């Protein structure tokens, strides 16, 4: 296994922060490798994940390259991760795990799955999770916009669909089906 020095890790973290920040502010379509980009996004959240003792696994084809809005992808990943840390796990949760998986479908669309093994949601919360301003954490500063933003990015900017599977005690899974975009059919 390769050995990484603190200096190299620091450089990678700064590079990831810069890349993700620029992508989130530009809303430009471009070619990128999702596995590398997902890892860049996760790297920017390393401190949050470490403090919450969350193990995160990313599964994707390292050779896959797509044309999409990388900044939208960043938001689609950051918001669920933050929600898992705050809502699904909490400070006393043991063995907290998040898995992000990307698979190319036979029709060349992409299935992006985000799942945690956290507390899950009641049916009432699940029905409202994509509604604007809905939060179960208002007293601690939650705006209730995170998953509403994710829903809009998936369905409008990336022209896909998102499904939620959850139950109390059974974790939460978001399945996002994203059509193949190209420069000729992009937004």
ZANU-977965 format. One line per 5 residues: their letters; for each residue y, z, x of C-alpha. Coordinates in steps of 0.05 Angstrom, whole numbers, always signed. Each point is the difference from the previous one (the first is absolute). Layout:
BEGIN
a) Y,Z,X | ...
END
This chain:
BEGIN
xxxxx) +0,+0,+0 | +69,-17,+27 | +43,+57,+24 | +72,+2,-26 | +55,+37,+35
xxxxx) +53,+37,-39 | +51,-50,+27 | -40,-60,-27 | -9,+34,-67 | +74,+15,-3
xxxxx) +17,-73,+14 | -49,-23,-53 | +30,+48,-50 | +71,-24,+14 | -23,-73,-5
xxxxx) -34,+15,-67 | +61,+36,-28 | +45,-58,+19 | -47,-53,-28 | -11,+36,-66
xxxxx) +74,+17,-8 | +21,-72,+11 | -53,-27,-47 | +19,+49,-55 | +73,-20,+4
xxxxx) -9,-75,+5 | -48,-19,-57 | -20,-62,+38 | -65,-36,-7 | -37,-11,+66
xxxxx) -69,-6,+31 | -31,+64,+26 | -68,+32,+12 | -10,+52,-54 | -45,+45,+43
xxxxx) +53,+5,+55 | +56,+9,-51 | -37,+54,-40 | -12,+37,+65 | +75,-6,+17
xxxxx) +18,+30,-68 | -51,+56,+8 | +26,+14,+70 | +70,+13,-30 | -32,+53,-44
xxxxx) -41,+33,+55 | +39,+64,+0 | -5,+8,-76 | -74,-14,+1 | -13,+47,+58
xxxxx) +39,+58,-32 | -40,-9,-64 | -65,-7,+39 | -16,-67,-33 | -51,-46,+31
xxxxx) +19,-73,-13 | -47,-60,+8 | +22,-72,-1 | -52,-55,-12 | +20,-73,+6
xxxxx) -19,-64,+36 | +38,+2,+66 | +5,-76,+1 | +28,-7,-70 | +72,-26,-2
xxxxx) +40,-6,-64 | +67,-26,-24 | +35,+54,-40 | +57,+49,-4 | -17,+52,+54
xxxxx) +55,+47,-24 | -31,+1,-70 | -67,+16,+32 | +32,+58,+37 | +26,+30,-65
xxxxx) -66,-13,-35 | -34,+43,+54 | +53,+53,+14 | +9,+23,-72 | -73,+13,-16
xxxxx) -11,+35,+67 | +59,+46,-13 | -25,+13,-71 | -69,+17,+27 | +29,+49,+50
xxxxx) +45,+34,-52 | -41,-4,-65 | -73,-14,+16 | -11,+46,+59 | +52,+55,+5
xxxxx) +0,+53,+55 | -70,+30,-12 | -41,-64,-11 | -60,-7,+46 | -26,-66,+29
xxxxx) +58,-42,-26 | -16,-73,+9 | +36,-65,-16 | -33,-68,+7 | +39,-65,-1
xxxxx) -43,-62,-4 | +18,-74,-2 | -50,-53,-18 | +10,-74,-9 | -29,-25,-66
xxxxx) -38,-65,-10 | +62,-32,-31 | +40,+21,+62 | +38,+54,-37 | -1,+69,+32
xxxxx) -26,+65,-29 | +39,+59,+29 | -32,+66,-18 | +32,+67,+12 | -41,+62,-15
xxxxx) +4,+74,+13 | -51,+55,-12 | +53,+47,-28 | +9,+38,-65 | +5,-62,-43
xxxxx) +44,-6,-63 | -8,+18,-72 | -1,-57,-50 | +70,+19,-22 | +29,-4,+71
xxxxx) -39,-65,+15 | +31,-33,-62 | +70,+15,+26 | -9,-8,+75 | +35,-68,+3
xxxxx) +57,+19,-48 | +69,+6,+31 | +23,+72,+13 | -68,+30,-17 | -18,+55,+49
xxxxx) -40,+64,-1 | +41,+25,+59 | +73,-1,-23 | +11,+73,+23 | -16,-21,+71
xxxxx) +44,-61,+1 | -46,-54,-28 | +38,-59,-30 | -57,-31,-39 | +16,-69,+28
xxxxx) -53,-8,+54 | -57,-28,-42 | +48,-38,-45 | +26,-36,+62 | -72,-14,+22
xxxxx) -17,-28,-69 | +61,-46,+1 | -12,-24,+71 | -73,-16,-15 | +12,-34,-67
xxxxx) +66,-35,+14 | +13,-10,+74 | -73,-10,+20 | -22,-31,-67 | -61,+44,-5
xxxxx) -30,+54,-43 | -15,+74,+10 | -52,+44,-33 | -7,+75,+4 | -66,+38,-2
xxxxx) +4,+76,+0 | -24,+63,-32 | +11,+74,+13 | -41,+20,+61 | -20,-72,+14
xxxxx) +56,-26,+44 | +44,-60,-13 | -10,-74,+14 | +50,-57,-6 | -30,-70,+0
xxxxx) +52,-53,+14 | -19,-73,-9 | +49,-44,+38 | -2,-76,-6 | +4,-43,+61
xxxxx) +72,-19,+12 | +26,-56,+43 | +70,-24,+18 | -5,-52,-56 | -16,+51,-56
xx) +36,+63,+23 | +55,+35,-38
END
